[in-house]
Amino acid sequence: MQDTENTNNTNEWVNWIEEAVDKEHLKFYEYEDFNNIQHIGTEAFGNVYRANWKNSGKLVALKSFISLNNLTMKEIVREVF
C-alpha cells in the first residue's frame, strides 16, 4: 500500500507542475537553450550546474534530479515557490 500511495502522491505533484507549465505560471526550457554547462555541486536530490542561457547570456543554475519520487517532487515545488 505504501508504494501505491507514494506513486499517487508523486503523480499528483507531477500533474501540478505540468498544469503550472500549461497555464504559464512556470516556464519550461529545453536543454538546448543553455550552453557552457559546468557541474558545480551535488545535493541530496541531484546535481547542480551553472550555465549560460543562450537567449540572454545570463548565468543560471540548472538542476538534474536523481529520481522523481514524492519527496523529490515536493522539493521541486518548495524551491519554485
N, C-alpha and C positions, 0 to 999 in steps of 0.2 A: 504494500500500500504506500509506503514511503516514496518509492521510485515514481509511482504514478502521480502522486501529489506534487513531487518536485518537478516532473515533466510538465504537468498542467500549469504550475506557477511560472516555470520558465517560458512556456508558450504565451502566457498572459503578458509577461514583460516584453517578449519579442513583438507581440501584437501591438502593445502600447507604443513601442519605438517605431514600428512600421507605420502606425497611424499618425504619429507625430511628424514623420517624414512626409507622408502623403498630404497632410494638412499644412505643410511647410512651416511647422514650428521648429523643426530641425532640418538642417541641410545635409544632404548626402553627397559625398565627393568620391570619385574614383581614385584608385591608387595612382593612375597615370597623371592625375592633376598635380602631383608633387615630384620634386627632384632633389638631388643632393641628400638623400635619406641616410642618416647615420644613427646607429644604435647608441643610446646614451644611458640606458639603465634597465633594470628588471625590477618588477614589483610583484606582489602576491598574485595578481590576476594576469600578468603577461609582461610584454616588453614595451619600452618607451623609446621613441625615435624622435629626432629633430629632422626637419625637412623644410625645403622652400616650397611655398605654394606658387606654382608656375604662373598663375594669372596675375599675381601681385608682387611676387618676390619676397613676400613676408615670411618670416621664420615661424614655424608652427610646431606643435608637439603632436605626434601620432601615437596611437596605442594599438597593439595587437593583443588579442586575448587568447590564453591557453585553451580554455574551454568556455562554452556558453551555457553554463548551468544557472540555476536560480540565483545563487549568490553573486555570480559574475554579472548577471543582468541587473540585479538590484544595485550593484556598484556603478554600473554604467549610468543608470538613471540618476543615482545620487550625485555623481560627478557632473552630469549635464545640468541638473537643476540644483 
